[in-house]
Amino acid sequence: MNEEQLAAFLSQAFAMAARENELIDRTDSVFLDVMARIRTLVGELPEGILREQAWRDILPQVQLALEPYQDVFSAELFTEITDMTQRC
């Protein structure tokens, strides 16, 4: 790898990191809301021997709570990838 190739590689790497950070910033509020909901669900788990069974019981609720974040993140990621391919 010569100096120009290295410079191009580093430039693209930093550009990708910046886009990644922008994507995270756009989805961060939804992520925080979802994690608060999951924290509430986990906080309701009993202590002791019944905790593992209770966790299995609420796992579908946790997965359901994650859906809004998954939807927003996948839409933002799709938009980002589409934008990137149009620039090439």
Steps between C-alpha positions, in 0.01 A plus 500: 500500500648832397449838666205602280321171558555529874366856500191391303445206733527716812274765354231244419537334840449830682208589275336164577555551874338844477199356316473226761497760777230698318288185468538430870408860584182476290388179673627570851175637647302194389773273636489674839120467516519130414773434757293678767208270420723193517653622828148519641424145386824366646440692821175308546678164496495314831820432686631153560423170340191616307688776317617281210150369430355850528761625253394234250139608554566868429741445210219545241415833666865605478510408133179695442646800684804492267291520182467882486878536517552227242255673267658844536855370480436286191323791324787737579757240394316439174493875434871526575592207275281635219669838530844339495426295188368804315828682564707222343 
